[in-house]
Amino acid sequence: MVKKRTTIWPYLLVAPAVLIILCVVFVPVINAILMSFQSYDMRRPKDIAFNGIANYIEAFNEPLFWNALWRTLAWVIFGVGFQFLFGFILALLLNKKFKGRGPIRAVSMIPWVTPGVLIGLMWRWMYDGNSGVINDILLRLHLITTKIPFLSQVTTAFPSVVVTIVWQGIPFFALMLLAALQGVSTEMYEAADIDGATSWQKLIYVTIPSIKNTIFVTGLLRIIWVANSVDVIFNMTSGGPAYSTQTLSVYVYNQAKSLNMGYASAMALILALLLLLVAIPYLKMNFREER
């Protein structure tokens, strides 16, 4: 029987990466968990003390928390839903052969590679009620008669930020789904043509079943990213007006910015647990594939 040799070198090689992950991820997470069970207001450092689950009770009794939670749900449903719809359509178009397909594919990725802070500032200017380009276009097309303060009124602020996040996320779905579409066997389409299938039937019975795993994974990942998104909303509205665009992640950020770290940590952990429920199907699928 051959005795296996053990060496410390593999462990030494991965040690720097493990150390960085511990410092950057696990230590802050543990710190946040501890703070969530404390009355941790940095404006009064001498009053920091353990308060059990008081922060969680306060969150569940706070109307703003529930408003932010339901706003997050709408933010994810409409944001990710329209991202997927338009991203899938764009992927189908980019999968076809036409002149200039390469440059168009590259240009279509611009929203995805643009930093979220810059996107928020750019769209805030475009939505401006006085000099915004969107108002100018609508007036020239005679679709409106007076300028609309999109980000300053409750009825239009939330749809406006949803349009922005949809614009940002379309290329992600387009890129991932395009890669999956290019892996679909042409023989399946040829067989469908022989059977007299229409374009719609080929889409429903050939294309979508062939890329369903990619749809599932990209959808879950984008749900997590959008739910955690702060930069776009904060740079456009800061959660206003009248909390109409305040998602849970923005609410956490606003509380942390006001130095109420204990309450912010409790809400951040609640959000993390909710997103963990979303991630469980993804983890189960990966575990099933590795077996």
N, C-alpha and C positions, 0 to 999 in steps of 0.2 A: 504494500500500500504506500503510495507516494504521499509524503507529508507536504502540505501546502506551506509555502514560505510567506511570512507576513512582513510587510514593510510599512514604515511610517510615512514614506514619501507621498502617497496619494492624499493622506490626511493633511500633510503640511501644505500641499498645493492648493487644496480647497479652503484651507483655514482662513486666508485673507478675505475671500468672498463671504464665508460664513460669518466672520467677525463684522464685516460691513453691514450685512443683512440684519444681524442682531442689534447693531447700533442704530440703524436707520429705520427698521421696521418694528422689531419685537420690543425694544426698550420703550419707544414712544407709546406703543399699544398698551403695555403694562402700566405705564405712567398715566395714560388716559383712563384706564380701568380704575386705578386707585383714586384719581381725582374725582371720578364720577360718584364716589361714595364719601366725598368731602364737601364741606362748605368752603369752596375754594374761590374766593374773590380776591384777585390780585391788587385791587384798590385798598383792601384791608388785610394785608398779609399776616397781621398778628391775630386775626380772628379765624384763620384756617383751622378747621377741626373736622373730625369724622362725624358724619351725620346720617350714616346708614343709607337707606333707599329714599331719603327725602327728596333728592333731585329727581328721581324717577317719578315719584308721586306728584311732584310739582309739574313735571312735564305732562303727565296724563291728565292733570286737572287744568292745564293751561289751554284756553281756546286757540291761541296762536299756534300752539304745537299741532293741534288737530287740523287747523287750517293749512299749515305748512305740509302736513302729511298727505292730505287729500290733494293739495296742489301738486305735490311730488308725483302722486299717482297719475293725475291728468297730464303732467309734464312728460312722464315716461310713456304713457299710452299714445298720446298724440305725437310726441317728438319721435320716438322710435318707430311707431307705426308708419308715419309718413316718410321717414328716412328709408325704411325698408321698401315701401311701395315704389318711391321714385328711384331708389338705388337699384332695385330689381329691373325696372324699366330701362334705366341707363345701361345696366350690364347687358341686357338683351340687345340693345342698340349697338353697343361697343363690340359685341361678339360677332356682329355681321361684318362682312368684308366690304369696305368702301374706301375711296381715295382720301388720304389724309387721316386715316384711323389712328396712327401712332401719335401725331401731335395732339389730336383731340383727346385721346386717352390721357396724355400728360397734363393738358390744360384742365381737364375735369377733376384732377386731384388737388387743385389749388385750395379749395375750401378746407380740405382735410389737413393739409400741411400748414395752414395759417394758424398762428397762435390764438388761443381762445380770447385772450385779453384784447388783441388787435381786432378780432372779429366783433367783439362787443362794442368797442369804440367806433368801428367803421359803421356798423348797423345803427348805433345810436345817432350818429350824424345823418345817416340816410333817412331815419325816421323823424328827424327834427321837425317840429311844427312850424318853424319859421323859414329855414333855408334847406330843409331836407330834400334830397333828390326824388324820393318816392312821392311826396306831395306835389312836386313840380310835374312829374310824369302824369299823375292822376288828373291834375288840373288841365294839362295840355290835351289829354284824351277825353276831357269833359266828363270824367267819371265822378268827380266831386266838384262842388262849387266853392267851398271854403277849405282852407288848410286844416288838417286833422292833427292834433297833438297825440300821436300814437302812443308814446310812452308816458304820457301825463294823465291819462284817464283810464279808469278801471276796466271799461268795456273793451279797450283795444290793446292794453299793455301786455296781457298774457298771450293772446294770439300772436302779437308781434315778436315776442321772445321765442315762441314755439317755431315760427317761420325761420328765425335765425338759426336755431339749433338743428332744424331740419336741413337747411342749406349747408351747414357745416358737416353733417353726418352722412349725406347722400353718397359722397365719394367712397366712404369706408365700405358701405354695403356693395356699391358698384364694383369696387376692386376685388373684394372677397368672393362675391358671387360670379364675377367674370372669370376668375381663376377656376372656380368650380365648373362653370359652363364649358370651359375649354377642355375639361376632362370627361365630358359626356360623350359616349361612343356614337359616331356617325351611323353605325350599323343600326342602332335603335331607331333613329329617325328614318332611315331607309326602309326598315321593316314597317314603320308606321305609315309611310307613304304608300307602300304596297297594299296595306290594309285599307287605304282610303281615308286616313285620319286627317282632320282639318288642323290648321295651325293652332287653334285653341285646344283641341284634344291632345295634340303633341305637347303643348305646354303643361296641361294638367296631368297627363298620364305618363309622360316621358321626362320632361325637363325637371319639374318640381320634385318628383320622387327621387331623381338621380342626384339632386343637390340638397336634399332635405337635411342631412347632417350639417352641412355648411350653414344653411339657414338657421338651424337650431343654435349652433355655437355662436355665430355672429350676433344673433338676436339677443342671447343671454349676455354676451360681453358688452353689447351696446346699452342694454338696459342698466347694467351696473355703472357704466361710464356716465350715462346721461343722469342717472339718479344722483351721482356724486358731483355733477358739474356745478361749479360755482362761478367761474370766471366770466362766462358769457352774460348770465343774469346780473351779476354784481356790477359789471361795467356798463350795463345798459340801464338798469333801474334800481339797483341795490335792494331789490325785493319789493319796491313800491310800484305804483301808488297804493296806499291803504292796504299793504301786504298782499296785493293781488298777484304778484309774481314771486312771492317768497316761498321757495321750496324748502324742504327740511335741511338740505345741505347749506343753503344760504342762511337759514335761520341759525344753524350751528355757528356759521362763520360770524354772523352779526353778534351773537352772544359772546363768542370768544374775543371778538374785537372790542367789546365793552368790558373785557377782563373778567367776565363771569365764567371762569374756566370749569368749575365743577358742574354747573348746569349744562354747559356746552358739551362737556365730555359725556354726560349721561345721554344726551340726545344723539351724539355721534355714535355711541354704542348701540342705541336703539336702531339707528339707521343701518349700522353694520350688521346687526342680527337679521333685519329684514332683507338685506341684500344677500346674506348667507343663505336664506331660504331660496332665493333665486339661483344661487350658485350650486346648490345641491344637485339638481338634475345634470348640470355640466360635469360635476365631479363624479357622479355615478356613471355617466357615459364614458369618461376617460378611464375609470377603474375597470369597466366592463371590457373596454378595448385592450387593456393591458393584460388581462387574464388569459 
